[in-house]
Amino acid sequence: MSQITEVIQSPLFARQKKKLKKNQIKKLDDAIRIIMEDPEIGSAKSGDLQGIQVYKYKFGNNLTLLAYEVNETTLYLYSFGSNQNFYRELSKYLHQ
């Protein structure tokens, strides 16, 4: 797979990121860098979320899920959050 050269945030992702504290943003940015280095690191989803991958990382004691999609050299960031209702909200956002 070729190198990621562009990162695009969805409006939902941007709104969620705005609400974070500085240390949380740093951890999120670290997770995004990891994905950029190895886009296949996340687990691929099926069903109505086909094509979406989810990368899981820890922040303190909380597991955070980060939904993204890679299209050639572009990384699309859709959403992130805890596991509670994550997939339902993501599906609702993508299919509106």
C-alpha positions as CSV (number, residue, x, y, z in Angstrom):
1,M,0.0,0.0,0.0
2,S,1.3,3.5,-0.8
3,Q,2.1,6.2,1.7
4,I,-0.7,8.3,3.2
5,T,-0.3,11.9,1.9
6,E,-3.6,13.4,3.0
7,V,-5.8,13.3,6.0
8,I,-9.5,14.4,5.9
9,Q,-11.6,14.8,9.0
10,S,-15.4,14.4,8.8
11,P,-17.4,17.2,10.4
12,L,-18.4,14.8,13.2
13,F,-14.8,14.0,13.9
14,A,-13.9,17.7,14.0
15,R,-16.7,18.4,16.5
16,Q,-15.7,15.5,18.7
17,K,-12.0,16.6,18.7
18,K,-12.9,20.1,19.6
19,K,-14.3,18.9,22.9
20,L,-11.1,17.1,24.0
21,K,-8.4,18.3,26.4
22,K,-4.9,18.8,25.2
23,N,-3.6,15.5,26.6
24,Q,-6.5,13.6,24.9
25,I,-5.8,15.4,21.6
26,K,-2.1,14.3,21.8
27,K,-3.1,10.7,22.4
28,L,-5.6,10.9,19.5
29,D,-2.9,12.4,17.2
30,D,-0.5,9.6,18.2
31,A,-3.2,7.0,17.2
32,I,-3.6,8.8,13.8
33,R,0.2,8.7,13.2
34,I,0.2,4.9,13.9
35,I,-2.6,4.4,11.4
36,M,-0.7,6.5,8.8
37,E,2.3,4.3,9.3
38,D,0.3,1.1,8.9
39,P,-3.2,1.7,7.5
40,E,-4.1,-2.0,7.8
41,I,-3.7,-2.0,11.6
42,G,-7.4,-1.5,12.3
43,S,-10.0,-4.3,12.2
44,A,-12.2,-4.2,9.1
45,K,-15.9,-4.0,9.6
46,S,-18.6,-5.8,7.6
47,G,-22.3,-5.3,7.0
48,D,-23.5,-1.8,6.7
49,L,-20.0,-0.5,7.9
50,Q,-18.2,-2.4,5.1
51,G,-15.0,-0.5,4.1
52,I,-14.6,1.1,7.5
53,Q,-11.7,0.1,9.8
54,V,-11.6,0.6,13.5
55,Y,-8.4,1.1,15.5
56,K,-8.6,0.6,19.2
57,Y,-6.3,2.4,21.7
58,K,-6.2,3.0,25.4
59,F,-6.5,6.3,27.1
60,G,-6.0,5.8,30.8
61,N,-8.3,3.0,31.7
62,N,-10.7,3.7,28.8
63,L,-10.7,1.9,25.5
64,T,-11.2,4.3,22.6
65,L,-12.3,3.3,19.1
66,L,-11.3,5.3,16.0
67,A,-13.2,4.7,12.8
68,Y,-11.4,5.5,9.5
69,E,-11.2,4.5,5.9
70,V,-8.2,4.5,3.5
71,N,-8.7,5.3,-0.1
72,E,-5.4,5.1,-2.1
73,T,-3.2,7.8,-0.4
74,T,-6.0,9.5,1.6
75,L,-7.0,8.8,5.2
76,Y,-10.6,9.6,6.1
77,L,-11.3,10.0,9.8
78,Y,-15.0,9.5,10.6
79,S,-15.5,9.2,14.4
80,F,-14.0,8.1,17.7
81,G,-15.3,7.3,21.1
82,S,-16.0,4.7,23.7
83,N,-17.6,1.4,22.7
84,Q,-21.0,2.3,24.1
85,N,-23.3,2.9,21.1
86,F,-20.2,3.7,18.9
87,Y,-21.1,1.4,16.0
88,R,-24.8,2.5,16.0
89,E,-23.9,6.2,16.0
90,L,-21.3,5.6,13.3
91,S,-23.7,3.7,11.1
92,K,-26.4,6.4,11.6
93,Y,-23.9,9.2,10.7
94,L,-22.6,7.3,7.5
95,H,-26.1,6.5,6.2
96,Q,-27.9,9.8,6.8
